[in-house]
Amino acid sequence: MKILVAVKRTVDPNVKVRIKADGSDVDIGAAKMSMNPFDEIAVEEAVRLKETGVATEIVAVSVGPAASQDSLRHALAMGVDRAILIDTTQVLDSLAVAKLLRAVAEREKPDLLLLGKQAIDDDAAQTGPMLAALLHVGQAVAASKIQIQDKQITVIREVDGGQETLTLPLPALVTTDLRLNEPRYVKLPNLMLARKKPVETLTPAELGLEVAARVIKLKVAEPPSRKAGVVVKTVDELIDRLRNEAKVLP
């Protein structure tokens, strides 16, 4: 079974980003970058499936500039077999990325596609569902447990008030949630070996696509500041403030 995993290079989750002075975007010029945490979980799950004998080959793919090779090499160090970079400096929205990933999927013909449920930079959570629709395959989003047996995949996902269990025929697409696994610590020797492994580089033109973003970012701003909370001494005082100040009680 072949698994295709999509990974994205994002700002490190421990970095606090700043907004540019003109409000056009966030300033990431000097920020530390790393693999999107949800995508790292997808890579870990793919590697575990290979270690248990379920999968035979794992291919990682990323869309972005040449610097995105860093995330792909991290995936190689984790245990991925091959890496593909769709090299573009264009700012792309979710649909454009999904179209590029579809072109790679049609070339590779994977049995399972794994993506993080969302990227921590835009929090759109759209690429996975869009890709499944373009490929006409079943999808399960925000998976917290995965089991594959008899050319079917069973996915457990958390929903409001409980859990939902889905069974899909392969090929299928699954997006991963935080509770699915804990990615392994990559040792330095593995990272050094990954630096020597080849990364196949393609362009949108080589995939027969001319992609452009359909969404334009108009402005980025900090959320409005909130007033400091007030500590009340009694329940009666709380009710009085809710009724007479906040006006949320009759």
N, C-alpha and C positions, 0 to 999 in steps of 0.2 A: 504494500500500500504506500502510495506517495502522498506526502503532506506538503502543502504550500503555506508558508507563514509570511504574513506581511508585517513589516516593522517600520516604525517611523522615528526619526531623530527629533527629539524635543528638548526643551530646556530641562535641566536636571530638576526633579521635583523638590529638592531641598533649597533651590535658589529662589529668592524673591525678586521678581522682575519689576522693572520701573517703566512707566509710560513716557514716551518721547514728549519733548516740550510742545510739539505742535499737535499732539493728540492723535497722530495718524496711526500709531501702532505701539507695541511694547518694544523696549530697547533690549535686544538680545545680543548686541555686537560683541560684548566681552563676557557673556554668560556661559557658564559650564553647560555643555550639552550631553545628553545620554539617550539611551533607548527608552521610548515610551514605556512606563511601567506595566501597563496592560498588555503591551506587545511582548514584553519579556516573559510574562506569564504564559502567553501563547507559545513562545519558543520552548519554554520549560516543559509544557505539556506535550509538545511534539517530540521532544527528546525522550521523555519518559515513555511515550508510546513506542518509540523505536527500541528503547532499552528492554522493554517487555516483549519484543518480537512482533508487535502489532504492525508497526510501520517499518518499511525497508529503506526509504529515502526521504530526506527533509530538504526542501528548497526554501530559502529565505529571499524575500524581494522587498526592495524599498524604493520609494519615489522621492527624488529630491536632488540637491546638488552633490558634487563629488564628496563633500564632507560626510554625507550619509553613509559612506563606506565604514565609518567607525562603528555604527550600530550593526551593520552587517557582519563585521569582523567579530564583534562581541557575540553575535548569534553563532558564528562559526566556532568560536571558542567554547560555547555552551554545548556544541555537539551537532550543529547543522552541517549537512553534507555539501551543499552548494549555495552560492549567493548571487543574486542578480540585482543590479542597480539600474533603475530607469533614470538616467541623468537628465535633469532639467532644473533650471533656475527660476522657472515661472512660479508664481504664486497660484496654486491650484485649489479649487474647492473639492468637496467630497465626491461629487459626481465625476469630475475629471480624473481624480485618483482612481475611482472605481473602474472607469473605462480603461485606464492603463493596466490595472491589475487584471481585468478581464482578458486583455490581449495576452498577458503572460500566462494566465491560467489556461487559455485555449491552446497555447504552445506546449505547456508542461502536462496538461491533462491530469491534475491531481485528483485523488479520491476524497481528500478532505482539505478544506481551506480553514485555517485558523487565523483570527485577527483579534487584537485587543478590542474590548467593547467600545472604547473611546480613546481619543488622544487627549492628553492633559493640557495641550495648548489651546485647542478650540472647543473641546468637550462636545463636539457635534454628535458623535455616536451614529453617524450616517453611512460611512464607507462600507461597513460590513453588510448591512441590509441592502444597500444599493448594488453592491457586487453580486449578492445572491440573486437579486432580481434580474440583473443583466445576464447572468449565467443560467437562469431558469433552474436553480437548484434549491432544495429546502434549506431553511436556516433556523438556528436556535441562538438567541442572543443572551449575553450575560450568564454564561454557564458557570456553575459552581462545582459540577462533577460531570465527568465524561466516561463512558464505557462503550467499547466497540466490540461487536460480536456478530458473526454471520452477515457481513456486508450491511450492517445497520449500526447506527450510532444512537445511544441513549444519553440524553442530556438532562441533568437536573438544574433548574434555575430557580432562584429565589424571587418570589413575587410578594405583593402586599398580602400579609396574613398567612404566608406559608410557602410551599414549594410547588413547582410545576415540573412534571416529567414529560419529556418529548422523545419520541422515537422517529428517526429519519432514515430513509434509505441513502446509501452512498452513491454518488458523490453528494456532499453536503457542505454547508458553511456554518461555522460556529464562532461566536465571539466570546472572549473569556473575561470573567469577573475576577475580582481580587481574591475571593475565597477558593478558587480552583486549586491553587498550589502556592508554594513559596519558591521562587527561583533560586537555583543553586549559586553558591559563591564560585566565581570563575577564578581559577588559579593563574598566576602569572605565566608559567610555562605554556599553558593553553592559549593565553592571549598572544604570546610571542609566536607560537606556531600559526595562529590564525592570521597574523600579519603577512605571512609568506604564502597564504592560500590565494588563488586567483578569485577575483570578483568579476563576473561577466557584466559588461556595461552596455546598455542599450539606450537609444533615444526614442522619444515618442514617434519621430518620423520613421525609424526603423521598424516600429510596431504598426506602421500604417495609420497613425493617428495625429491629428492636429487638435490639441486640447487647449482650452482657455477657460479661465474661471468665469462662471456665470454669476458669482456673488462678489460684490464690491464692498470692501470695508470702508465705511464712511468716517468713523470716529471711535476712539478708544478712551474711556474715562474711568476714573476710580468710582466705586460705589459711594453713594452719599453717606456721610458720617452719621452715626446715630448718637443720640444723647446717652449719657451715662445712666445706668440703672439706679434705682432707689431701694434701699433696704427698709422694710417695714417691720415693726415690732410685733404687731398682732394681726390676726385674721380680720378683725373688724376694720383696722386701718387699711388693709389691702382692699377689702370690699369697697370701702369709702373712696379710695383713690381710683379704683376701676370704674366706679359709678359716676363720680363727680369730675374727675380729671381726664381719664382716658375715654369716658363715655361709651364703654363697651358693655355695661350692665344697665338694665332698666332701673 
